[in-house]
């Protein structure tokens, strides 16, 4: 063994002995949980896992993050300042990572419990805009494209009382053009646009899991002005965790900014 190799071996031995095993283990557990949690969405999006399997992966990632966080707490104690062991900051970073990995699914679960288990939201529950062009695209989805009726309407009104039709003083053709631009500006894929019917149908794809939600916009003349109704519905899942309501709010807010004369 050369002189350089002996020094390197001595350095590595000293470093290994001084670094807290608990800190390293906790950090690696939290890191592995992070990777698993991140992969939950893409594995479903690219048909590598079913939705149930992807959610299970996300749940186990949360458990792994929590376990990694506990080990990191032990690592913080083991490598606390003044002790002969190193790795305090490594354990602290691992604790923060583990907490974040656990908190994301936990917060989603809390959000799901705070809203009704519905996935079809509309500004007009008595006469919701109908899906037409996107029906063929929903063939593989588990949710019925027909509106759920009074039961769904009651739950929506209780949870999202602000979801109402938007009214404008501008002419319908101007509002229709603005609505089409707004949909495109939000990144929706336009499936059909029929100006003489005042109907726009589009698909919005969520970022992480790639859920495809369908949207239909209805623009009609109303009392010398224009009325805009919107319907946003998920293809899969019992609850949308409020996603469709948020989508409608963002759209109408952006549309009002474009048209300007509500």
PyMOL commands that set and color helices and strands:
alter all, ss='L'
color gray80, all
select helices_A, chain A and resi 3-18+21-45+51-78+88-114+136-138+150-159+172-185+195-197+243-259
alter helices_A, ss='H'
color red, helices_A
select strands_A, chain A and resi 120-122+166-168+189-194+199-205+212-222+225-234
alter strands_A, ss='S'
color yellow, strands_A
deselect
rebuild
show_as cartoon
